[in-house]
Amino acid sequence: MISLNPNFVGTIEENAAAKNKADRKLEWEANHPNEKFVENNKPKDPQRTIARKLRRRQPNVVDEKREQLRQQLADVQANKDRKRKLEEAAEKEQPRTALDRFKRVKRD
């Protein structure tokens, strides 16, 4: 008959953080015999997380510079469309030949 040890089931490993620290120290000393082990226990910087939140919200902010950039982008796009339409119109005016099938097509 198979039975479980009632003292073992339901127990947890005591002080796992100290055990992990000791394991890291042993590994460091094995790999770096001439150097002293220094634990790095820096707390998480709360300002860093606040800065991340603000950066994530930043695209929702509308200011003059952003609007100017949007307007410039729209102007550039309009110029590209205008040039493309002119090129297409000039291309349509020329009669097509059998060899036109093998010309490379310019794509933006």
Wavefront OBJ file of the C-alpha trace (Angstrom):
o trace
v 0.000 0.000 0.000
v 1.230 3.501 -0.911
v 0.967 6.254 1.665
v 2.204 9.806 1.940
v 4.227 11.212 4.781
v 1.806 13.577 6.589
v 4.693 15.623 7.988
v 6.078 16.349 4.508
v 2.865 17.070 2.615
v 1.689 20.636 3.060
v 4.971 22.036 4.286
v 6.778 24.845 2.545
v 10.436 25.603 2.222
v 11.450 27.930 5.009
v 13.145 31.218 4.148
v 13.538 30.671 0.418
v 14.997 34.157 -0.063
v 17.916 33.397 2.282
v 18.505 30.075 0.527
v 18.555 31.803 -2.884
v 20.988 34.414 -1.572
v 23.291 31.696 -0.230
v 23.117 29.863 -3.584
v 24.029 33.048 -5.475
v 26.902 33.689 -3.085
v 28.281 30.154 -3.549
v 28.006 30.443 -7.332
v 29.714 33.872 -7.347
v 32.564 32.671 -5.151
v 33.051 29.602 -7.342
v 33.268 31.700 -10.509
v 35.192 34.655 -9.002
v 37.584 33.294 -6.351
v 39.534 36.564 -5.915
v 36.539 38.882 -5.568
v 34.159 39.505 -2.695
v 30.426 38.846 -3.158
v 28.320 42.023 -2.934
v 24.550 41.685 -2.863
v 22.700 44.269 -4.937
v 19.494 45.089 -3.076
v 18.459 48.327 -4.732
v 14.778 49.159 -4.236
v 12.650 49.843 -7.277
v 12.723 53.500 -8.233
v 9.204 54.938 -7.951
v 10.134 57.939 -10.102
v 11.015 55.592 -12.978
v 7.554 54.064 -13.020
v 5.922 57.505 -12.886
v 8.030 58.636 -15.826
v 6.924 55.579 -17.789
v 3.278 56.350 -17.106
v 3.731 59.931 -18.224
v 5.510 58.853 -21.419
v 2.719 56.407 -22.167
v 0.167 59.211 -21.768
v 2.248 61.699 -23.761
v 0.769 60.815 -27.206
v -2.613 62.036 -25.964
v -1.265 65.534 -25.322
v -1.943 67.973 -28.167
v 0.424 70.923 -28.514
v 1.447 73.382 -31.223
v 4.603 71.557 -32.249
v 2.754 68.274 -32.726
v 0.098 70.002 -34.828
v 2.775 71.650 -36.996
v 4.420 68.274 -37.576
v 1.075 66.746 -38.525
v 0.449 69.597 -40.965
v 3.918 69.175 -42.515
v 3.329 65.446 -42.880
v -0.030 66.088 -44.547
v 1.615 68.579 -46.949
v 4.348 66.108 -47.874
v 1.765 63.396 -48.460
v -0.329 65.739 -50.633
v 2.750 66.627 -52.707
v 3.548 62.945 -53.202
v -0.018 62.265 -54.321
v 0.081 65.216 -56.705
v 3.373 64.056 -58.253
v 2.102 60.490 -58.579
v -1.056 61.650 -60.332
v 0.961 63.816 -62.742
v 3.275 60.896 -63.544
v 0.310 58.600 -64.132
v -1.331 61.170 -66.370
v 1.899 61.605 -68.384
v 2.263 57.860 -68.632
v -1.294 57.428 -69.885
v -0.736 59.976 -72.640
v 2.029 57.855 -74.173
v 0.846 54.874 -76.194
v 1.621 51.513 -74.650
v 3.897 49.137 -76.471
v 4.372 45.411 -76.096
v 7.617 45.980 -74.207
v 5.935 48.132 -71.521
v 4.929 44.922 -69.755
v 8.568 44.409 -68.774
v 9.207 47.889 -67.305
v 9.780 48.167 -63.580
v 6.996 49.811 -61.645
v 7.980 52.509 -59.139
v 6.334 52.017 -55.770
v 6.450 54.348 -52.789
l 1 2 3 4 5 6 7 8 9 10 11 12 13 14 15 16 17 18 19 20 21 22 23 24 25 26 27 28 29 30 31 32 33 34 35 36 37 38 39 40 41 42 43 44 45 46 47 48 49 50 51 52 53 54 55 56 57 58 59 60 61 62 63 64 65 66 67 68 69 70 71 72 73 74 75 76 77 78 79 80 81 82 83 84 85 86 87 88 89 90 91 92 93 94 95 96 97 98 99 100 101 102 103 104 105 106 107 108
